[in-house]
Amino acid sequence: MTDATAGATPDADAKGADANDAGSYDSELIHEAITMALYVSLSLIAVLIALPIVGDEDNRVQAAITVMVTAVGLVLAHHVAFRLSTRLVNGGLLTPESVRALKAQALGGLPVAVIAAIPVFLFGEDIGEDVAILLLLAFVALIGYRSARYTSGKARSFLYVCGLVGIVSVVMLIKLIAGH
């Protein structure tokens, strides 16, 4: 027995394991929140690109409500799916861990709804939707860059984000050409 392990007790080892499990669980909740924020962001980008411009009248309130309700609907649809699948794999039970994961997902998705709706409300439907798309894309690009940096250098991470932004930009260009 070494000096480092001589004073260790089974209780101390268990407490250390509990602390590691708690850190891992917190990391999983952060993962759930970020995943939901990305999911809602990418889905809203697709929705905003697909929305036709209604006309010359100022529909900023209605457009902002549409963006907000769409985003909240995405979060709620995911919650229903998550609850169903959790009950399926847990013998009909919704575990406390699952409830915490659902809360983390809501905390990740709902702020995205607000952030996407604000520019539409402030700038109107046409410009506001484009600003919302750019904000959502900036968020996705930031997370993409940060995640790529774990395994790649700055240049490769930047190229990864450029590819991501390029794909969304092509879709936005098609939207503009199609008159949506």
QUIDA-V783925 format. One record per backbone hydrogen bond with DSSP energy under -1.0 kcal/mol. NH is the residue of the N-H (numbers start at 0). CO is the residue of the C=O. If there is no record, write none. Layout:
BEGIN
nh=(NH:NH)
co=(CO:CO)
END
This chain:
BEGIN
nh=(5:12:13:14:15:16:17:18:19:20:21:22:23:24:25:26:27:28:29:30:31:32:33:34:35:36:37:38:39:40:41:42:43:44:45:46:47:48:49:50:62:63:64:65:66:67:68:69:70:71:72:73:74:75:76:77:78:79:80:81:82:83:84:85:86:87:88:89:91:92:98:99:100:101:102:103:104:105:106:107:108:109:112:113:114:115:116:117:120:121:122:123:127:128:129:130:131:132:133:134:135:136:137:138:139:140:141:142:143:144:145:146:147:148:150:151:156:157:158:159:160:161:162:163:164:165:166:167:168:169:170:171:172:173:174:175:176:177:179)
co=(1:8:9:10:11:12:13:14:15:16:17:18:19:20:21:22:23:24:25:26:27:28:29:30:31:32:33:34:35:36:37:38:39:40:41:42:43:44:45:46:58:59:60:61:62:63:64:65:66:67:68:69:70:71:72:73:74:75:76:77:78:79:80:81:82:83:84:85:86:89:94:95:96:97:98:99:100:101:102:103:104:105:108:109:110:111:112:113:116:117:118:119:123:124:125:126:127:128:129:130:131:132:133:134:135:136:137:138:139:140:141:142:143:144:147:147:152:153:154:155:156:157:158:159:160:161:162:163:164:165:166:167:168:169:170:171:172:173:174)
END
